[in-house]
Amino acid sequence: MDINLFDYHLPEQLIAQKPSEIRDHSRLLVVNRESHTYEDKNFFDIIDYLRPGDVLVRNNTKVIPARLFGVKEVTGAHCELLLLKQIKGDNWECLTRPAKSLKVGARVIFGEGKLIAECVEEKEEGLRIFKFIYHGIFLEILDELGKMPLPPYISKQLCPNDRYQTIYAKNEGSAAAPTAGFHFTDELFDKIKAKGVEIVDITLHIGLGTFRPIKVSDSKDHIMHSEFYEMSKKAADRLNTAKNENRHIIAIGTTSVRTLESNYLKYGKFQPTKAETNLFIEPGYKFQTIDALITNFHLPKSTLIMLISAYMGREFTLEVYKYAIDKKYRFFSFGDAMFIYGNC
């Protein structure tokens, strides 16, 4: 498809630079994709749209301080590495800057030698495989030396690191946060559970596949990079039971959607596994696993707005986004949310 079909104009002042002071006090646009109607709510009103027996699926990935600033061992030139995905052991796929100067054998020094990264493989699009050399525990060193990988449209570090995490973040490994989950609080989850809603955790470590912009004019030419996901036996069993009983499965965020759909497409049911997915969902895709979706407002011409357009139609998606802009909803990672439901 022509990527320009998923473009829209967003006034810069609507790009949220910091999260809502209280997580569940962000705004919520409730969208019925069947009747093509929508209404303005607060996020804590989400409980009114959940029913006993519903299953709420959340991505419990945890963002690591994946952004490292160092110097080349030989020249002292400044370099930046963004850790995207652990390949094996201490080898990581990284997005680098400047990429051209980082060839196989180049070494980058961080924290006066506390951490050293040696390039062992060159890939396309500024990607490199680095072997990390250190003494101690890698994630502890990363906590000391690394920065949280906030999106480029966030101009300043305006909030504590834990606000770029969901409250249920558990499994470390993401280079970005599953931002639809930012709006939930412990108190809200307590109310949701008390209503009889089941909560299921899955994991997808967000990397280049989710946040890299589309740089081609036709979606068929876009390369979707793979990301690691995990579904436990407990999660698979609970999801299969819910589906067999025709209970609603509601995904928190596009990464939860891609995990559910990737797993179900491969096995014809939910199956416990650790695997990679490069599933690219665009209009024409037939969803098999979800009955509703909680999501933020996404960048124009991105894989994420294409996924939303696949779920509720491109023209209706752009209509809803125009309404949200007119009503001054806050957009992107720290912005407001949508709850999309209804048969289609």
ABEGO torsion letter per residue (X at the ends): XBAAAABBBBBAAABBABBBABAAABBBBBBBAAAGBBBBBBAAAAAAABBBGBBBBBBABBBBBABBBBBBAAAGBBBBBBBABBABEABBBBBBOBAAABBBGBBBBBGGGABBBBBABBBBGGBBBBBBBBBEBAAAAAAAABBBBBBAABABBABBAAAABBAABABBGBABBBAAAAABBAAAAAAAAAAGBBBBBBBBBBBAAAABBBABABAAABBBBBBBBBBBAAAAAAAAAAAAAGBBBBBBEAAAAAAAAAAAAAAGBBBBBBBBBABBBBBGBBBAABABBBBBBBBBGBAAAAAAAAAAEAAAAAAAAAAAAAAGBBBEAABBBBBBBEBX
